Amino acid sequence: MDYADADGYYFLCDLFTQQHGDAEFGWGYYPPERFKLLLYFPESDTFLCSGITERYAFDSLYALDLGGRSPAELAALTLTDADGSPIEAGSAGEITLDKSDGTHQQVVGFLGRLAITLVVELAVAWGWGYRKGRQLLFIGVVNLITQCALNAALLYWGAQQNSRGFIIFWYILLELAVTGIEAACYAGLLPGTEPRDAGTRRRAALYALIANVLSFLAGLALSQVFPAIF
């Protein structure tokens, strides 16, 4: 709370955690455009502080490599500056955050979201009466294609934007587009149905709408339990 920063940055008392090993720390709710990372060592009342760091995308990832040093060794580092001069207690040495591409996290997240979508939409299809193997296979393939396209579009735009409102806006539009594409595919191409019958087409389109709404709600609920995949 008493840390004084020459650039005017200050500590937000509800955003801190005790870290161990390769632990991760995330600021998921309205993170700032610019920030610093501050490490505190209570044993010596010293700090390590990063330079000013800026978000570069909606999902910005940074890595801090401390070289496997123990807390005691890191605390000792804060006692000298880059020239080897002593640093008084309550002062800060400097660390550097490296931009991380997050490829592994993106892949894991996509596979997790795809699995949730397939499980929910195939379960709804079974309950809807689409139980033939070729029907379930067709629905699974259509979902695979639309989810790949949806995530690729979000990744492309998200890599260039850091606005939460922008991402949410495009996500809603893309979800509506996915629902429309799936409804058209099921209404006109679903095996074992009669696409020339208006009632059959309406039923297939209604299935697409309900399945997408339920998979969205399931993802929303699971995002509170497994935030790493969303």
Phi, psi and omega in degrees: 000331183268001183297130180249128184248134182294336181266003177090006178281150183221163184275128173268115194293345180262007181238077177205159178203155174273124186256148178223136173056235183262033183296156179248148174232130183234143173248093190265346185247106181047061176293156182284161177291321180232144184202172171231152174257127183241125174254134182240136179242098186296333182299323181248000182055046180232170187224157161240132185228137177281167170286178178294125183242142186239137174298137181247352180199173178303316179249085183269131182237134177228151179239143176238117180259113180259012173068022178071015181285149178284164177304323180295319179294320178293321178297322179295326179298327183287352182275352177226150178266190185297334180268002181085005179281146181298145174245128183287155176304140183091354177261179186226135166277174186245142176233165183237130175268134179255134178296135180245140183282339176067023183300314181300314181296321179297318180294313180299316179298316180297314181297322178295314179295322179296318180298317179298315181298313182296316181299311183293312186288328176287325177295318177295321178299317179298314179292336180280350180103001177270085189245355178290146182303318182288333176291314179295322178296317180297315179297319179296318180293317179299317179295322179299316181293313183291323180290323175298315180295318180298312183291325177295319179294316179295321179294320181295310181288321182296330180289345182251355185233152172234019180266120178299318181298321179297314182297315180297318179301310181290328178297316179297315179298317181292323177296320177296320179295318179298316179299317179295318180296315180295320179299318180295319180295315182290323181292326185253343188229357184297123181300148177079010177236167180254098186293343180278348179273124183298321180296321178295318179295317179297320181295319180293319179294321178295323176300315181300318180295310182295317181297319180290322178296316181292321179292325176295315180295322178296317177296321180297318179292316182288339178295337177283337182264319181236070185296340184294337184261006180239000000 
